Amino acid sequence: MARDQKDSRSNLMRENTMIKKFELSDLRACSEIMVSVYNNEQWQCQWSLETAQDYLRDFTDCKKFIGYTLWIDGEIKGAIFCHEKIWWNNSEVFVDEMFISPNLQRKGYGTELIIAVELYIKEHKFAGLTLSTSRYTPAPYFYKKNGFSEAEHVLFMYKEI
């Protein structure tokens, strides 16, 4: 799916670049990219390819899954995995996972994936976009740059067992 609407955050006319709807045949390439993004000092993860595929497959199996892939020169270089969340007054989209190949980060491609989801939200007249991310990485800066703000009314909690 190539976008035809312009957004000031994105250089939409990049040669050999497309945003497409996720297809199940994209799963392995997406898993490989995810492993390359998160298995490092910054994120401190140790994903295997098999576990990454299982993890992403959990999202794609979701009844209200929404996913897009970033294609450059005929290869997948990033993806965003989301799902629709029903809410009492207006549904929203939750970003479950997003990643761009490490050598292509900070070049606007993540913004292009966000814009694809925003267009979906506008089409369906949903309320907006929500997500959670690590405070200790550059991710919060990226999301704030793309119009997100911290939700003061929400507290993410965790209990180790």
Backbone torsions as a table, in degrees:
resi	resn	phi	psi	omega
1	MET	NA	108.1	175.4
2	ALA	-88.1	138.2	179.5
3	ARG	-82.2	145.4	176.4
4	ASP	-119.5	0.7	176.7
5	GLN	-98.0	142.0	-176.6
6	LYS	-94.6	141.6	175.4
7	ASP	-132.2	135.5	-174.4
8	SER	-65.5	-16.9	179.1
9	ARG	-80.1	-10.4	-168.9
10	SER	-130.1	145.8	172.7
11	ASN	-95.1	88.4	-170.1
12	LEU	-71.0	-20.9	-172.8
13	MET	-97.5	31.0	177.3
14	ARG	-63.0	132.8	179.2
15	GLU	-68.4	140.0	176.4
16	ASN	63.0	23.9	179.8
17	THR	-122.9	133.0	178.4
18	MET	-141.3	149.0	168.3
19	ILE	-107.1	124.6	-179.4
20	LYS	-123.3	156.1	171.7
21	LYS	-64.4	140.1	178.2
22	PHE	-62.1	139.0	172.1
23	GLU	-123.0	149.1	-177.2
24	LEU	-55.9	-30.4	178.0
25	SER	-66.6	-10.7	178.1
26	ASP	-86.2	-7.4	-170.2
27	LEU	-59.0	-46.4	-177.1
28	ARG	-63.9	-46.3	179.6
29	ALA	-60.9	-41.8	178.3
30	CYS	-63.8	-40.3	179.1
31	SER	-63.4	-41.9	178.7
32	GLU	-62.5	-41.6	178.6
33	ILE	-66.1	-44.3	179.8
34	MET	-57.7	-44.0	177.7
35	VAL	-59.8	-42.6	-178.7
36	SER	-68.9	-27.0	-179.8
37	VAL	-78.7	-43.7	-169.8
38	TYR	-97.1	-18.5	-179.4
39	ASN	-85.4	74.6	179.5
40	ASN	-154.0	178.4	-178.1
41	GLU	-61.4	-38.8	-175.8
42	GLN	-66.1	-48.4	-177.7
43	TRP	-91.4	-22.8	176.9
44	GLN	57.6	42.4	177.4
45	CYS	-104.0	164.4	177.8
46	GLN	-138.5	61.3	-179.7
47	TRP	-73.1	138.2	165.6
48	SER	-93.6	161.5	178.7
49	LEU	-61.4	-42.0	-179.2
50	GLU	-62.6	-45.3	180.0
51	THR	-65.9	-39.0	177.8
52	ALA	-62.0	-42.2	178.3
53	GLN	-63.4	-43.3	178.4
54	ASP	-62.5	-42.7	179.7
55	TYR	-60.5	-50.1	-179.6
56	LEU	-68.9	-32.9	179.3
57	ARG	-64.5	-32.9	175.4
58	ASP	-57.2	-38.8	179.5
59	PHE	-72.2	-45.0	-176.2
60	THR	-67.3	-25.6	178.2
61	ASP	-77.0	-13.0	-179.8
62	CYS	-62.7	135.8	-177.1
63	LYS	-55.9	-35.5	-176.3
64	LYS	-111.8	36.2	179.3
65	PHE	-64.5	140.4	173.4
66	ILE	-131.8	126.1	179.5
67	GLY	-145.7	146.4	177.2
68	TYR	-135.0	148.4	176.7
69	THR	-119.1	147.7	175.3
70	LEU	-98.4	122.3	179.6
71	TRP	-113.2	129.1	174.9
72	ILE	-129.8	126.3	-178.9
73	ASP	50.6	40.8	175.3
74	GLY	79.6	7.9	179.6
75	GLU	-125.3	145.8	175.4
76	ILE	-72.7	131.0	-179.0
77	LYS	-125.9	-0.4	179.0
78	GLY	-178.1	169.5	-179.5
79	ALA	-161.5	160.1	172.0
80	ILE	-133.3	131.0	-179.0
81	PHE	-117.1	122.8	-176.6
82	CYS	-137.3	174.4	170.1
83	HIS	-151.1	152.3	176.1
84	GLU	-74.9	137.6	175.3
85	LYS	-118.8	122.6	177.5
86	ILE	-76.6	136.2	178.0
87	TRP	-134.6	158.7	-172.7
88	TRP	-60.7	-33.9	-176.4
89	ASN	-108.4	-23.9	176.6
90	ASN	-173.7	132.2	-179.2
91	SER	-68.7	160.5	179.3
92	GLU	-138.3	175.5	176.1
93	VAL	-116.0	132.1	177.7
94	PHE	-106.9	127.9	176.7
95	VAL	-82.8	114.9	178.9
96	ASP	-85.0	-38.0	-176.1
97	GLU	-159.2	143.1	174.6
98	MET	-149.8	138.5	179.3
99	PHE	-156.7	149.9	177.3
100	ILE	-130.1	140.6	177.3
101	SER	-47.9	136.0	-175.2
102	PRO	-51.8	-40.0	-177.5
103	ASN	-73.1	-6.6	-179.5
104	LEU	-114.0	3.5	179.4
105	GLN	-70.6	154.5	-179.9
106	ARG	66.1	30.6	177.7
107	LYS	-123.2	10.0	177.0
108	GLY	93.2	-2.7	-177.6
109	TYR	-70.9	-35.9	176.3
110	GLY	-62.2	-40.1	176.7
111	THR	-60.9	-39.2	178.7
112	GLU	-62.9	-38.1	176.8
113	LEU	-66.9	-41.6	177.3
114	ILE	-60.1	-43.9	-179.7
115	ILE	-61.3	-38.9	178.0
116	ALA	-59.8	-41.9	179.1
117	VAL	-69.7	-39.2	177.6
118	GLU	-60.2	-39.5	177.1
119	LEU	-63.3	-40.3	176.4
120	TYR	-60.5	-44.7	-179.2
121	ILE	-61.8	-44.7	179.4
122	LYS	-63.8	-42.6	178.1
123	GLU	-57.2	-39.6	-175.6
124	HIS	-95.4	1.0	178.4
125	LYS	57.7	41.3	176.3
126	PHE	-83.4	167.6	-176.4
127	ALA	-72.4	-41.0	-175.7
128	GLY	169.0	-156.0	-169.7
129	LEU	-129.6	132.9	177.3
130	THR	-129.4	158.7	178.3
131	LEU	-166.4	169.9	169.2
132	SER	-130.5	149.8	-179.4
133	THR	-154.2	168.8	179.2
134	SER	-73.7	132.4	176.5
135	ARG	-69.6	-20.6	-168.8
136	TYR	-99.4	23.6	178.6
137	THR	-132.5	174.6	176.2
138	PRO	-70.1	-7.9	-175.5
139	ALA	-55.4	-45.8	-179.8
140	PRO	-58.5	-38.3	177.6
141	TYR	-61.8	-44.8	178.7
142	PHE	-57.6	-48.7	-177.0
143	TYR	-66.7	-40.7	177.6
144	LYS	-62.1	-39.9	177.2
145	LYS	-60.5	-27.6	-179.6
146	ASN	-97.5	21.2	171.6
147	GLY	92.3	1.7	177.9
148	PHE	-79.1	155.0	173.0
149	SER	-136.4	159.9	178.5
150	GLU	-72.6	135.7	179.6
151	ALA	-87.0	104.9	-177.4
152	GLU	-64.7	-27.4	-175.0
153	HIS	-85.2	-2.3	-177.1
154	VAL	-115.0	136.5	176.9
155	LEU	-122.9	122.0	176.8
156	PHE	-87.6	124.0	-177.3
157	MET	-120.6	158.4	-175.4
158	TYR	-146.9	143.6	175.8
159	LYS	-134.6	116.9	178.4
160	GLU	-82.3	136.3	-179.5
161	ILE	-129.4	NA	NA
